[in-house]
Amino acid sequence: MAELKISVNRLQLGNYVKLPVNWGNHPFLFSNFKIKSQDQIDVIRNLGLKHVTIVPEKSDNLPLAANTPISVLSHEEEDAVLALQKQLWQDKQDRIEELKNYRRQLQKCEKEFTKSMSQVRSVMGKILSRPLNAINDAVELIETMAESLMNAENTVLHLMGESKETEALYYHSLNVSVLSMMLGKASGCTLEEIKMLGLGSLFHDIGTIKLPSKIVRRATPLTNAEENLYKMHCKYAIDLLKLVEDFPEQAKTIILQHHECADGSGYPAGLKLNEINELAQIVAVVNRYDNICHPTNIKHAKIPYQALSILFKQQAKLFNKDYLGRLIKLLGIYPPGSVVQLSNGQVGMVMSVASDRLLFPKVLVFDPAVPRTEAPIIDLEEAELTIEKVIKPQSLPPSVHEYLNPRVRTSYYFEHDKK
């Protein structure tokens, strides 16, 4: 059934309503919502609106009949409606201020990510010509990140801006470092172990710079000979790092073993679970997650929710089950970058997940009545909403896709501030 334009006098509980005014001109958190109380109807009537639109397919009930008599409010009831309207306005202003603080927090995190990304570019650019300088810079970067992570009481994982596909190695390396260190902390690793995780995962694919680019960037399946050559990147990385005498042996082990699998099907040595370094096991599961999200052939890319599902349902035998379980918990059921449908019917994109509130991520919500630059980012617990399902970005209508701007490459970073 198509949307219906009705008199505000016909509204009743369960109607899904669309208010015909700008988001800033009414006291509700959303311009579209399902009516849950008579108070909401009274406030809508008090806004001076003559008509609203309802969406029958999202409503629990049809509107009242056109000839239904409307009760007149007493002076006391009118005062109560005005008081409620004032409270709603205050609540909305409080939410707006919270949103401004969150956006500032996100911008700060984005700056930290951009700074780290610049340092990774510099490190990768120096590794062949000035390896000692490159390693020293990498150690400084990882130590700063590790210490910040360890000082945070509760970690918040944020979705970062779009990346450049031509710099896939840099983004992949930083992404695996960030998630590996966070997973290390969640697994009880010491500060020194977290530094080793960061350093090892930052250089885990450095050996690919010695391979022909046509193999590294090949979007079609490799031949057996090409695949065998690609598998040499673990050894090539160790050869490169031998140029630096004091590069930590534990980090080298991580690099060498990050493609080993618990069932012995990995490479280069075909090790089984109890033979694989513990820290390498952490990097292995994170690396596989990021590769599922960002394969060489972008047509095969999976959204974060799907990637976790594949790891858990199809590839669990390849990894340490404890680390896999903690990675899923770390990212949440709906990782940042997931496009979701909420219980009120609205569509949004998960922006942040806090380690202590995994079931209530912050979601950027599509609302055509609000400019994209001011799009509401809501806390699901405060808004009393839940996620009903995950949506593939390619299935979104063009206007919604442009508004939410789902990432082709999902990059993460964590807050540095101590809570």
Secondary structure by P-SEA (a helix, b strand, c coil): cccccccccccccccccccccccccccccccccccccaaaaaaaaaccccbbbbbcccccccccccccbbbbbcaaaaaaaaaaaaaaaaaaaaaaaaaaaaaaaaaaaaaaaaaaaaaaaaaaaaccccaaaaaaaaaaaaaaaaaaaaaccbbbbbbbccccccaaaaaaaaaaaaaaaaaaaaacccaaaaaaaaaaaacccccccccccccccccccccaaaaaaaaaaaaaaaaaacccccccaaaaaaaacccccccccccccccccccccaaaaaaaaaaaaaaaaccccccccccaaaaaaaaaccccccccaaaaaaaaaaaccccccccccccccbbbbbcccccccccccccccccccccccccccccccccccccccccccccccaaaaaaaccccbbbbbbbcccc
